[in-house]
């Protein structure tokens, strides 16, 4: 049982790390968008950065709500 919990914890930690990395990339993207000479390109980059934020938030939420028997674990009954 503790091996399953440990696997879930490692999976959740990896997911949170990914979400954190995406948030950092989002910040860089917003900064880059502000420096774009072409406003349309800057707007598109801001929009893309916002999508990255949504993805990061979703990943973090899923990490917090991993069910028992999450991916990476064998669910063999018997």
C-alpha positions, 0 to 999 in steps of 0.5 A: 500500500505504501508503495502505491502511495509513494508512486502517487506522490512521485507522480503528483510531484512530477506533475507539480514540477511540470506546472511550475516550469510552465508557469515560468515559461508563461512569465517569459512569454508575457515579458517577450510579448511586451517587447514585441514591436508588432502589437498583433504578434505581442497579443498572440504571444500573450494569448498563448501565454494565457493558454500555458497558464490554463494548462499549468493550472489544470495539471496542478489541479489534477496532481492534487486530485490523483485518485488511487490507482493513478497512471503508472500504478498497476491496478490488479485485483486478486 
